[in-house]
Amino acid sequence: MPNLWFDDLDEDAPPRQRFHVEVYVAPEVVEQRVAAALAAGGTLVDDSSAPGLVVIADQDGNRGVVCADTSATA
């Protein structure tokens, strides 16, 4: 079942996208999914929490997140 997460924005925050998509995949395919998104024209925004969480953006700057549950591999 898909989840929708709504969060409050700071009043002084610059305008930006209203939501982002989080895609949950198996830990062993995170690199392949991110590579496919980058090959399709996306950009890497933040992979400091990879492979559990990788932020990517499309050509317009809209962000998405590739997530994996890495708790079983820790």
N, C-alpha and C positions, 0 to 999 in steps of 0.2 A: 504494500500500500504506500503510495507516495506521500511524503510529508511536505507541508508548506510551513515555513518559518517566517514570522513577521517580527521585525525589530524596530525600535524607535530610532529616529534619526536626530542628531543634534540640530537645533535650530540654526546654528551658524555654519553648518556643514555645507560645502558646495554641492550643487545639484549633481546627482549621479543616478545610475540605474536603480530601480526600485526593488529588484530581486535578482538573485542569481540561482543557477541550477547546480545542485550537487549530485554527482553521479557516483554511485557506490559500485565498486567492482572488486573482484578477487585480488588479493595482494600480488599474485603472480602475473597479472596482466596490466598493472598500473602503468609501467613504462611503455608498453605497446599502445595503450589508449592515449597517453599524453603525446607520444610520438605521432600518432595519427592526427590528433588535433593540431599539432604544430605543422605537420605536412599539409594540412588543409588551409593554412594561413593564419593560425592562431599564434599567440605569443605566450611565453612563459612569464608569469607575474611573480610567483613565489613557490619555490620547492624546498624551502628550509625545513619543512615537516614531512618530506617525502620518506617513504612511499604512502604514509597514512593520509596525507592531504597535500594536493598540488593545485595551485591556483593558476588558471589559464585565462586568456582574454581573446575575444574575436577582433576583427579588424576595426570595429567601432568602439572597442574598449570595454564591452560588456564582459563581465567576469563569470566564470564557472569554476567549479571545484571537482576534481577527481579524488574520491575518498576510498580508502580501503581499511578494513578492520585488521589491524596488525597485532592485536592483543594476544592472539594465539601463537604468533611467531616470536614474541618477546621473551 
